[in-house]
Amino acid sequence: MIKKLYIRNFTLIDTLDIDFHPGFSVITGETGAGKSIVLGAIGLLLGQRADSKTIKHGAGKCVIEAHFDLSRYGMESFFETNDIEYDATDCIIRRELTATGKSRAFINDTPAPLSLLKDLGERLVDVHSQHQNLLLNKQDFQLNVVDIIADSIKELAIYKRLYSDYLAKERQLADLKEEIKRNRDNVDFLQFQYTELKNAELQSEEQEELEQRAETMSHSEEIKSALYEADSLFSNENTGIVGNLKSAISAIRSISRVMPATNSLTQRMDSCYIELKDVSDEICGLLDNVDFNPAELDAINNRLDKIYDLEKKYHCENIDELLTKQEELHNRLNSIESSDDALNELQEDLNKKKEECLRQAETLSIMRKAAAKNIEKEMLKRLTSLGMPNVRFEVNIECGPLSHDGFDKVAFLFSANKNMPLQPVSQTASGGEIARVMLSLKAMISGAVKLPTIIFDEIDTGVSGKIAEKMAHIMQQMGNNNRQVISITHLPQIAALGTTHYKVYKEDTADGTISHMQMLSDNERVTEIAQMLSGSDISEAAINNAKELLKR
């Protein structure tokens, strides 16, 4: 519940620092006094988007802060999941707005994005304003009410997972059909491309080898000249390196007997001779193999031109990429041939997913229909006590196509008078009747959803007298069930039943108009309620009437 609210520099509020209490509290004040300003400040704490225009004129910064007691609501997991320090008895939420348009949010002094603030706000406070009555037009709101009373959260979560899988499989099937259609439209072209690459009989390292051979053949004369010169230097009969080295070895060996120190030289020269003789033989072999063949060079260049054309055509850098392209084309052609099998298999999977969804949707539907009967009984009981003796209320559930929440289509049907047919509640109920319907629904839901705080913003619109008093009793009962209920009201019958009473009022100062909010004492409550009964001129009868209302 909200323990404390602090507001500084927000629209007409200069500084507001006020404590809130458990149970049923009421907020009163003249129209335009600033009740909606206080509610707007709370809305910012709950994650609503901010507007720098709401900062008090002349101020550079606006601060709104609230302290919450969460000790009864087991919210540790939320804070652990979001890595925020958890204090069950004092959770602090703060929003800061600057005149430059910047907005910051904090949860227990930890910076938080607006989405996280909104997520937490939905768990802390339910604000029911007049525009929320429009929710009765929305089928998903009505279905949500049924699911809350049915306590089908677990079953609904299972269904949503199954339905998500079903939609994913449906998209997969649609994509496959589109791919098959596209491939079949292009099958001739795909076959032509595959045949062209296959007939080219490409080999992985072929291009590098051909390019090297072409380069060698293009410089055959230059190569032969160099090899011939080297061969002559090595093997010339008179001046060749190999022959001269052999002669040198013979000369040194002839003195080895008389000069043993030359033995090591002989061994080293023998090693050099063997190596140089091998080099000479290899040069000779290369010389014999170098031959310019114009026909062979033309064939090599033609083959390379073919490879280059294919690489350019298929946007490939090398033969390996062309071979990969060939494999892809082969696979696509095979998939076209086997596409009917793949399509049938995927369709079977989709049918199974749909059957799973239908079974879970049926489980949900059974729970909802059982809950609908309870809702009808509870709403008849509540609405009858709120001055509708002839009321009829029916939860109509019809089967429709599968959707994100099952196949049930829910409509709340309503009739307040005899002999009047049941119609959708939003189409037939008056403003006062809709207010009573929404209060009854909220009271019923509050028993199933443990929200710490519920705020009713003028839910009493269109009602008065005893009906207003009965509505107040419902809110009072809600507040007595370990819950904080706050009602912003113009009706003295409701104001009198609050455990705590706050008044919002305006004050004209030299610096402009300022809104204030204060908790009223017992005597101040009498005066406030008497003023609500009789206007600005408070009569003795109004005072006595106010005291009588408070005694009740």
ABEGO torsion letter per residue (X at the ends): XBABBBBBGBEABABBBBBBBBEBBBBBEBBGAGAAAAAAAAAAAAGBBBBAAABBBGBABBBBBBBBBAAAAGAAAAAAAAGBBBBAABBBBBBBBBAAGBBBBBBGGBBBBAAAAAAAAAAABBBBBAAAAAAAABAAAAAAAAAAAAGAAAAAAAAAAAAAAAAAAAAAAAAAAAAAAAAAAAAAAAAAAAAAAAAAGBBAAAAAAAAAAAAAAAAAAAAAAAAAAAAAAAABAAABAAAAAAAAAAAAAAAAAABAAAAAAAAAAAAAAAAAAAAAAAAAAAAAABBBBAAAAAAAAAAAAAAAAAAAAAGBABAAAAAAAAAAAAAAAAAAAAAAAAAAAAAAAAAAAAAAAAAAAAAAAAAAAAAAAAAAAAAAAAAAAAGBAABBBBBBBBBBBBBAAEABBBBBBBBABBGBBBBBAAAABBAAAAAAAAAAAAAAAAAABBBABBBBBGAABGBBEAAAAAAAAAAAAAAABGBBBBBBBABAAAAAABABBBBBBBBBBAAEBBBBBBBBBAAAAAAAAAAAAAEABBBAAAAAAAAAAAAX
